[in-house]
Amino acid sequence: MELDLAGAELKSVLNRLRRAQGQISGVIRMIEEGRDCEEVVTQLAAASRALDRAGFAIIATGLQQCLTDVEDARRNGEDRDAMRARLEKLFLSLA
């Protein structure tokens, strides 16, 4: 399944990923500086949430595309249960 995001959707996902990238850089810097554990964990949790939100945004905007891909695969003879398992695995990867 190829990802095809455009316009505002793409900008939103990229902004979330850049935010997470900055937060992860901050976590690394905090660890190198020997900062307080609670501060590090708080920043790490924020980075994790940003990554989760980016992943969910990709899935939400790509759901129609995924469904189309499933239908195309079905027409090409791919087992419906196998396609369902692929989609389930994709969704659970973010859980």
N, C-alpha and C positions, 0 to 999 in steps of 0.2 A: 504494500500500500504506500503510495507516494503522497507526501504531504504537500498540499497546495493552499497556502495562506496568501491572502492579498490585502492590500490597503490597510485599513484600521486594525484588522485582526493581526496582521503581521507586525505592525508597529507596537501593538499592545504586548504581544508575546516577547518581542525583542526587548522592550523596556523592562519587562519582568525579569528576563534572563540577565540583562545588564545590571539590574538592581541586585539580584542574587550574586552576581560576579563581584560586585563591589562589597557586598556584605561578607562574602567568603574571604576576600582580600583583607577585610577588616579583622576577621577572626584570626587569620594567620598572623597578622601584625600584633594583635592582642596577645596571642600565645607567645610569640617571640619576645614581647615586652614583659612577659610574666604577669599579665593582668589578672584580676580577680576572677575566679572560676565562674561565679554567678554571672558576671558581665559577659564572659566568653560564651557561656551556654545560652544566654538570652540572645546574643547576636547570631549564634549558630541556628537557633530556633527560627529567627526571622529569615535567615537565608533559606532554610528548609521550606518555610511557608511560601516564600517567593518562587522557589523551584516547583513546588506542588501546584501553585496557582498557574504557572506557565504551562505545566503539563496538562492541567485540567482545561485551560483555554485552548490548547492545541486539540485536545480530544473534542471539546464542545464545537469548535469551528470546523473540525474535520469529520464530525460524525456523519454528515450527509455523504461525504466522499467515501467514508468507510462502508456505508450501506450500499452505495453504488458499486464499490469494489466487490462486496459480498455477492451482489446480484450478478455481476459479470463473472465472478468465479463459479457461481452456481451454473450459469449458462455454459461455461467451459468444462463442466463436469466435475468440479471440485465438490467434495462431500460437504453438505450443509453443516453437519456436526463438526467437521474439521474447521470450517470457517467460523462457526460460533466459538469454538475453543480458542482460535486465534484472537478474536475480538475480546473474549473474556480475559485472556492472558494480558492483552494490551491494557485493559482497564485496571486489572488487578496489579499491574506493575506500578501503578501510582498509589495503591492503597497502603 
